[in-house]
Amino acid sequence: MKFEIRTRQNAARTVAARWNLTLHECLAETDRSAVYKGIGPQGQIILKLYKALGSNGEGAAVSFLRNLPPKCGVKIHRVSTFRTAVLFEYLGGPTLVSLIDNGNEAQATVHLAKVAGTVSSTAF
């Protein structure tokens, strides 16, 4: 059974108030989720909100990220009960897509290789 969240603005305001966050901008929105950049007690944050209960894809990702060694993946600060909201640390710098789009494929490849090497040597 899926429960639809009426508006993303209401959901974002509710989560922000509950978790003591100030949201600055919506970075991306799809049919399934919205991603916000903001600030909270942890510093700069990213908040991902799913629009329907039971439609999130963070189940395996949350467990995976929490088991990575420090500095290998994004840190998860908080997760709502039904994983409809996930609060991540903000990672500054260019995205892999922007590196590739700007002709820095070698730099993007080095980043991916480092992460792959760390993940492959991690015991889960």
PETABEL-V124862 format. One record per residue. N is the residue number from 0. PSI is psi in whole degrees, 0 to 359 (* if undefined). OMEGA is omega in whole degrees, -180 to 180 (999 if undefined). NEAR is the number of other C-alpha atoms within 10 Angstrom. Layout:
# PETABEL-V124862
n = <N & N>
psi = <PSI & PSI>
omega = <OMEGA & OMEGA>
near = <NEAR & NEAR>
This chain:
# PETABEL-V124862
n = <0 & 1 & 2 & 3 & 4 & 5 & 6 & 7 & 8 & 9 & 10 & 11 & 12 & 13 & 14 & 15 & 16 & 17 & 18 & 19 & 20 & 21 & 22 & 23 & 24 & 25 & 26 & 27 & 28 & 29 & 30 & 31 & 32 & 33 & 34 & 35 & 36 & 37 & 38 & 39 & 40 & 41 & 42 & 43 & 44 & 45 & 46 & 47 & 48 & 49 & 50 & 51 & 52 & 53 & 54 & 55 & 56 & 57 & 58 & 59 & 60 & 61 & 62 & 63 & 64 & 65 & 66 & 67 & 68 & 69 & 70 & 71 & 72 & 73 & 74 & 75 & 76 & 77 & 78 & 79 & 80 & 81 & 82 & 83 & 84 & 85 & 86 & 87 & 88 & 89 & 90 & 91 & 92 & 93 & 94 & 95 & 96 & 97 & 98 & 99 & 100 & 101 & 102 & 103 & 104 & 105 & 106 & 107 & 108 & 109 & 110 & 111 & 112 & 113 & 114 & 115 & 116 & 117 & 118 & 119 & 120 & 121 & 122 & 123>
psi = <135 & 139 & 123 & 139 & 124 & 306 & 144 & 330 & 316 & 317 & 317 & 316 & 319 & 311 & 318 & 316 & 317 & 323 & 9 & 52 & 151 & 116 & 131 & 319 & 154 & 118 & 326 & 150 & 134 & 183 & 334 & 333 & 168 & 144 & 127 & 149 & 141 & 201 & 146 & 189 & 336 & 350 & 211 & 138 & 165 & 131 & 125 & 124 & 130 & 146 & 346 & 137 & 141 & 358 & 5 & 161 & 16 & 355 & 302 & 325 & 320 & 312 & 317 & 308 & 324 & 339 & 357 & 151 & 157 & 144 & 6 & 327 & 176 & 141 & 136 & 121 & 322 & 150 & 134 & 163 & 313 & 16 & 36 & 351 & 131 & 127 & 119 & 158 & 154 & 128 & 114 & 171 & 176 & 153 & 163 & 321 & 316 & 326 & 314 & 315 & 332 & 13 & 13 & 50 & 325 & 317 & 318 & 319 & 320 & 315 & 312 & 320 & 319 & 315 & 315 & 319 & 318 & 316 & 318 & 337 & 7 & 131 & 121 & *>
omega = <179 & 175 & -179 & 173 & -172 & 178 & 180 & 180 & 178 & 179 & -180 & 179 & -179 & 180 & 180 & 179 & -178 & -176 & 177 & -179 & 168 & -179 & -177 & -177 & 173 & -178 & -177 & 176 & 176 & 176 & -175 & -172 & 174 & -178 & -177 & 172 & -180 & 180 & 178 & 179 & -179 & -174 & 179 & -175 & 169 & 178 & 176 & 180 & 175 & -174 & -180 & 175 & 178 & -180 & -176 & -180 & -174 & -177 & -180 & -178 & -180 & 179 & 179 & -177 & -180 & -179 & 178 & 175 & 178 & 178 & 180 & -179 & 180 & 179 & 175 & 180 & -174 & 178 & 178 & -175 & -178 & -179 & 174 & 176 & 179 & -179 & -177 & 168 & 176 & 176 & 180 & 178 & -177 & 174 & 177 & 180 & -179 & 176 & -179 & 180 & -179 & 175 & -180 & -178 & -180 & 179 & 177 & 180 & 178 & 178 & -179 & 180 & 178 & 179 & 179 & 179 & 179 & -180 & -178 & 179 & -179 & 176 & 180 & 999>
near = <7 & 9 & 10 & 12 & 14 & 10 & 9 & 15 & 11 & 11 & 17 & 22 & 14 & 13 & 17 & 17 & 12 & 9 & 14 & 13 & 23 & 18 & 19 & 10 & 11 & 16 & 12 & 11 & 14 & 9 & 8 & 12 & 18 & 19 & 19 & 20 & 21 & 18 & 19 & 16 & 10 & 12 & 10 & 17 & 22 & 23 & 27 & 24 & 23 & 26 & 23 & 17 & 14 & 14 & 16 & 16 & 13 & 17 & 10 & 8 & 10 & 16 & 12 & 13 & 16 & 15 & 15 & 18 & 14 & 10 & 9 & 15 & 17 & 14 & 18 & 17 & 14 & 15 & 16 & 12 & 8 & 11 & 19 & 21 & 23 & 21 & 23 & 19 & 21 & 18 & 13 & 7 & 8 & 10 & 11 & 16 & 11 & 13 & 16 & 15 & 10 & 9 & 10 & 13 & 15 & 11 & 13 & 17 & 14 & 11 & 12 & 13 & 12 & 12 & 14 & 13 & 11 & 15 & 17 & 10 & 10 & 11 & 8 & 10>
